[in-house]
Amino acid sequence: MEKKIVMSGIRPTGFLHLGNYFGALRNYVRMQDEFECYFMVADLHSLTTHPDTKELKENVHRVLSENIACGLDPDKAALFCQSHVYETSELYLYLNMLAYTGELERTVTFKDKARQHPDNINAGLLTYPVLQAADIILHRASLVPVGKDQEQHLEMARNFANRFNHRYDEIFPEPHAFNYGSDLVKVPSLDGKGKMSKSENQMATVYLSDSDDLIIKKVKKALSDSGPTEPNSAKPDYIENLFLLLKLFSSEETLQKYESAYNDCSIKYGHLKEELWTDMIRFISPIREKAESIREDKAYLKEVMEKGAAKARASAQATMSLVREAMGLNYY
C-alpha cells in the first residue's frame, strides 16, 4: 500500500524552542515512520522578512542540526532546503497566475507582517501563501502538520490546487491539516502571556540551544505569586502555565505532589520551579549537545542536504513533468 505524503517546513529565523518541539517536531519524528515525509527548511520564505542573508547559512545549519538532534532521520525523511529544489520556483510562478491580489491582501499573516515590517512590504510577502502552496502541492502531499495560525494558508493551498485541476487537469490532491487527530500542545510562555515564541520576549521562551544556567535563570523569573489562600482554589493562568510545563517535563508523581500542595495551600513555588528547571535541563541538554556536535560536522550537514534535495527534486521533477504536460507547455 502506497504511503500518504506529508509535507511541512520551518523558517530558519530565530531559534527553535520548546513550543516548536512539542507543537511540531515530536509529531514529525512519529510521522517519518508512517508516511513519506518531506521536511523543508524554508529559506526562501525567510527572505520575505529577512532579506539580509549574512547569517542565513548558519541559521539553516542550526535548524537542520536541531531537527536531527530531536530525532528526525535523514534516511527516513527528506530533510532539505527550499532553495535547493528549483522546481518550487517554477510552480510558484504558474500558481501566481491563478492567485488574485484581493485574496492575498486579505490574508491575516500579510496584514500582520505588513504592520511589523512597514518599510518592507514586498511582492514576496504578498504572495507568501502562493509559495507555501507550491511547497506543499509540488510533492502532491495530502497531509500537512500545521497549527491554527496556518489554517488560512492551507485553505488557500487547496484553492490553488483546485483551480489548477479545474483549469488544466487533475494533478494535485487536496492538502489537509493532520496531527494524529489531537490538538497540538501549545507550550506557554514563562511570563504567562500567550505561548513561547521565536521572536517575542526571549527571556520567557526556553530554546533548545539554551545553556543549563540560562534555563535556570528563565524559570526562576517565571511569573508566580504567594500561593492560594483557600483550599482547592482555581489557578490563575500564569500558575496554570507552570503546571502545564511541569506536566510536559516531570513525572506524574511529581505533578500530583504539587497539585496536592496547591490544593491544600502549602505549595512553595521555589521548590516547584527547581523541580521544573531540573527536569527541563535533563530533557534539553542532550538535544543541545547533539545539535552542537552535528553543527560542527559540516561534511555531514552537506551530505544531509544533498541527500534530502535529491529525494525532494525527484518528487518535484515528476510532478512538474505532469504540470507542464497538463498546461500544454511541452512544445517539442
C-alpha positions in Angstrom: 0.0 0.0 0.0 1.4 3.4 -1.0 2.2 5.7 1.9 0.5 9.0 2.1 2.7 12.1 1.7 3.4 14.6 4.5 5.0 18.0 3.8 6.0 20.7 6.3 8.5 23.4 6.6 10.1 25.7 9.2 11.7 29.1 8.6 15.4 29.5 9.6 14.7 32.7 11.6 15.1 32.8 15.3 15.9 29.7 17.4 13.9 26.6 17.8 12.2 26.4 21.2 10.1 24.0 23.3 6.9 25.2 21.5 8.4 24.0 18.2 9.4 20.7 19.7 6.0 19.8 21.4 3.9 21.6 18.7 5.6 20.1 15.7 8.9 18.2 15.9 7.7 15.5 18.2 4.9 14.6 15.7 7.4 14.8 12.8 9.5 12.1 14.4 6.5 9.9 14.7 5.3 10.6 11.1 8.6 9.7 9.5 7.9 6.0 10.4 4.4 6.0 9.0 4.4 8.3 5.9 6.5 9.6 3.1 7.8 12.8 4.6 9.3 16.0 3.2 10.5 18.4 5.8 11.9 21.6 4.5 14.0 24.5 5.8 12.1 27.4 4.3 15.0 29.7 3.4 13.2 31.4 0.5 10.2 32.2 2.8 12.6 33.8 5.3 13.7 36.3 2.6 10.3 38.0 2.7 11.1 39.5 6.1 14.8 38.9 6.5 16.4 39.9 3.2 19.9 40.2 4.7 21.5 36.8 4.1 24.7 37.2 6.1 23.6 34.8 8.8 21.3 32.6 6.6 23.8 29.7 6.2 24.5 29.5 9.9 20.7 29.6 10.6 20.0 26.8 8.1 22.7 24.6 9.6 21.3 25.3 13.1 17.7 24.4 12.2 18.9 21.2 10.4 21.1 20.1 13.3 18.3 20.7 15.9 15.8 18.8 13.8 18.1 15.8 13.6 19.0 16.1 17.3 15.3 15.9 18.1 15.0 12.6 16.3 14.4 13.3 12.6 16.3 10.7 10.5 17.7 11.9 7.1 17.5 8.3 5.9 13.7 8.1 6.6 12.5 11.6 5.7 13.7 14.1 3.1 15.3 17.0 5.0 16.1 19.7 2.5 16.5 23.4 1.9 13.7 25.0 -0.1 16.1 26.9 -2.4 17.7 23.6 -3.4 14.5 22.4 -5.2 14.4 24.7 -8.2 11.1 23.3 -9.4 9.5 25.1 -6.4 10.1 28.5 -8.1 8.6 27.3 -11.4 5.4 26.0 -9.8 5.2 29.2 -7.7 5.3 31.2 -11.0 2.4 29.2 -12.5 0.3 29.4 -9.3 0.7 33.1 -9.2 -1.3 33.2 -12.4 -4.2 31.6 -10.5 -3.9 33.8 -7.4 -5.8 37.1 -7.1 -4.5 40.2 -5.5 -7.6 40.8 -3.4 -7.5 37.4 -1.7 -3.8 37.7 -1.0 -4.2 41.2 0.6 -6.9 39.8 2.9 -4.7 37.1 4.5 -4.1 37.6 8.2 -0.4 36.9 8.0 0.1 39.5 5.2 -1.7 42.2 7.3 0.4 41.2 10.4 3.7 41.2 8.5 2.9 44.5 6.8 2.3 46.1 10.2 5.5 44.6 11.6 7.7 45.5 8.5 6.1 48.7 7.1 9.3 49.5 5.2 9.5 46.1 3.5 6.0 45.3 2.1 7.4 43.4 -0.9 5.7 41.2 -3.5 7.1 38.1 -1.9 5.4 38.9 1.3 2.1 39.4 -0.5 2.4 36.1 -2.4 3.7 34.1 0.6 0.7 31.8 0.5 1.3 31.0 -3.2 4.9 29.9 -2.4 3.6 27.9 0.5 1.1 26.2 -1.7 3.8 25.4 -4.2 5.9 23.9 -1.5 3.0 21.5 -0.5 1.5 20.5 -3.8 4.9 20.2 -5.5 5.2 16.8 -3.7 1.4 16.1 -4.1 1.2 16.0 -0.3 -2.2 15.3 1.2 -1.2 15.8 4.8 0.2 19.0 6.3 1.0 19.2 10.0 0.1 22.8 10.8 -1.4 24.7 13.7 -4.4 27.0 13.7 -2.3 30.0 12.6 -1.6 28.4 9.3 -5.2 27.1 8.5 -5.9 30.1 6.2 -2.8 29.4 4.2 -3.7 25.8 3.9 -7.2 26.6 2.7 -5.6 28.9 0.1 -3.3 26.0 -1.0 -6.4 23.8 -1.5 -8.0 26.7 -3.6 -4.9 27.0 -5.8 -4.7 23.2 -6.3 -8.4 23.0 -7.2 -8.1 26.0 -9.6 -5.2 24.3 -11.4 -7.0 21.0 -11.5 -10.2 22.7 -12.8 -8.4 24.7 -15.5 -5.9 22.1 -16.7 -6.0 18.6 -15.3 -6.5 16.7 -12.1 -2.8 16.7 -10.9 -3.0 17.7 -7.3 -4.7 16.1 -4.3 -6.3 18.5 -1.8 -3.9 19.0 1.2 -5.4 18.8 4.7 -4.2 19.5 8.2 -3.1 16.5 10.1 -1.9 16.0 13.6 -3.0 12.5 14.6 -6.4 13.8 15.4 -5.4 15.6 18.6 -4.8 19.2 19.4 -1.2 20.4 19.2 0.5 21.1 22.5 0.9 24.9 22.9 3.8 25.5 25.3 3.0 28.5 27.5 5.3 31.4 27.8 7.1 31.8 31.2 5.7 35.3 31.6 2.1 33.9 31.4 1.4 35.9 28.2 0.5 33.5 25.4 2.8 30.8 24.0 6.6 30.6 23.6 7.8 32.5 20.5 10.9 32.7 18.3 11.0 36.4 18.5 8.9 37.9 21.3 10.2 38.1 24.9 13.2 35.8 24.7 13.5 35.5 28.5 10.1 34.0 28.6 10.9 31.3 26.0 13.1 28.3 26.5 15.2 27.5 23.4 16.6 24.1 22.5 20.1 25.8 22.5 19.8 27.4 25.9 22.6 26.6 28.4 21.7 25.0 31.8 22.4 28.3 33.6 20.1 30.2 31.2 17.3 27.7 31.7 17.6 28.1 35.5 17.6 31.9 35.1 14.5 31.9 32.9 12.5 29.5 35.1 13.4 31.5 38.2 11.9 34.6 36.6 8.7 32.8 35.6 5.6 34.6 36.9 4.2 33.3 40.2 2.6 34.6 43.4 2.4 34.0 47.1 0.1 31.0 46.6 -3.6 30.3 47.2 -5.3 31.4 50.4 -8.2 29.0 50.2 -8.1 25.2 49.6 -8.9 23.9 46.1 -8.8 27.4 44.6 -8.8 27.9 40.8 -5.3 28.5 39.4 -4.6 31.9 37.7 -3.5 31.5 34.1 0.2 32.1 34.9 0.2 29.4 37.6 -1.7 27.0 35.3 1.1 27.6 32.8 3.7 26.4 35.4 1.7 23.2 36.0 1.3 22.6 32.2 5.1 22.8 31.9 5.5 20.5 34.8 3.2 18.0 33.1 5.4 18.1 30.0 8.7 17.6 31.7 8.2 15.9 35.1 6.8 12.6 36.3 3.1 12.1 37.1 4.2 11.6 40.7 5.9 15.0 40.8 2.9 16.7 39.2 0.5 15.2 41.7 2.7 16.2 44.6 2.5 19.9 43.6 -1.2 19.6 42.7 -1.9 18.4 46.2 0.3 21.1 47.7 -1.6 23.8 45.7 -5.0 22.4 46.7 -4.1 22.4 50.4 -2.4 25.8 50.2 1.1 24.5 51.2 2.7 25.0 47.8 6.2 26.6 47.6 6.8 27.9 44.0 10.5 28.0 44.6 10.6 24.2 45.0 8.3 23.7 42.0 10.5 25.9 39.8 13.6 24.0 40.9 12.0 20.7 40.0 10.9 22.2 36.7 14.3 23.5 35.7 16.0 20.3 36.7 13.6 18.3 34.5 13.9 20.8 31.7 17.7 20.6 31.7 17.5 16.8 31.7 15.4 17.0 28.6 17.1 19.8 26.7 20.8 19.2 27.4 21.1 16.0 25.3 19.4 17.7 22.3 21.6 20.8 22.7 24.8 18.8 22.9 23.9 16.6 19.9 22.9 19.6 17.8 26.2 21.3 18.6 28.1 18.2 17.6 26.1 17.9 14.3 26.6 21.6 13.5 30.4 21.2 13.8 30.3 18.4 11.2 30.0 20.4 8.0 30.6 17.4 5.8 27.7 15.5 7.4 25.4 18.5 7.1 26.3 18.8 3.4 25.6 15.1 2.9 22.2 15.5 4.6 21.2 18.5 2.5 22.4 16.8 -0.7 20.5 13.6 0.1 17.3 15.5 1.1 17.5 17.7 -2.0 17.9 14.7 -4.3 14.9 13.0 -2.9 12.8 16.2 -2.9 13.9 17.1 -6.5 13.0 13.6 -7.8 9.5 14.1 -6.4 9.3 17.7 -7.7 10.5 16.7 -11.2 7.9 14.0 -11.5 5.2 16.5 -10.6 6.4 19.3 -12.9 6.5 16.9 -15.8 2.8 16.3 -15.3 2.2 20.0 -14.7 3.9 21.1 -18.0 2.0 18.4 -19.9 -1.3 19.5 -18.4 -0.7 23.1 -19.2 0.4 22.4 -22.7 3.9 23.7 -22.2 5.7 20.8 -23.9 6.3 22.2 -27.4 8.6 19.5 -28.8 
